[in-house]
Amino acid sequence: MSIHPIMQKLAATLERTDHPTFGPGDTVRVQVKIREGEKERLQAFEGMVIATNRGPQATFTVRKMSFGQGVERIFPYNSKVVDKVEKLRSYEVRRSKLFYLRGLRGKAARLQEVARPS
């Protein structure tokens, strides 16, 4: 199913280009804008990208462990709530969706890190 050409142009104008390229298996730190009354602040959400979706409403899912409890958050790629995304490290994966990590704990949930070129 194809997108209408007008919708395609609109999506291209709204697309953000300031994010680094990342995918499943990358550890990222997402700076999220939090509004508290009149004030606005940034809050970091750091975890592993377990899924990405493409298209005009592109999203990515980040999973982290917080006090022994798994927390997942879905971020719209082109949202104004997402201030900045930093790629911290990359891991070698062979799947595009890493939902199997939900059932793993401790050492079983480790992935092989990819060496960064210096």
HELIX and SHEET records of a PDB file:
HELIX    1   1 PRO A    5  LEU A   14  1                                  10    
HELIX    2   2 PHE A   99  GLY A  103  5                                   5    
HELIX    3   3 GLY A  106  ALA A  109  5                                   4    
SHEET    1   A 5 GLN A  69  PRO A  76  0                                        
SHEET    2   A 5 THR A  59  SER A  66 -1                                        
SHEET    3   A 5 LYS A  39  ASN A  53 -1                                        
SHEET    4   A 5 ASP A  26  GLU A  36 -1                                        
SHEET    5   A 5 VAL A  82  SER A  90 -1                                        
END                                                                             
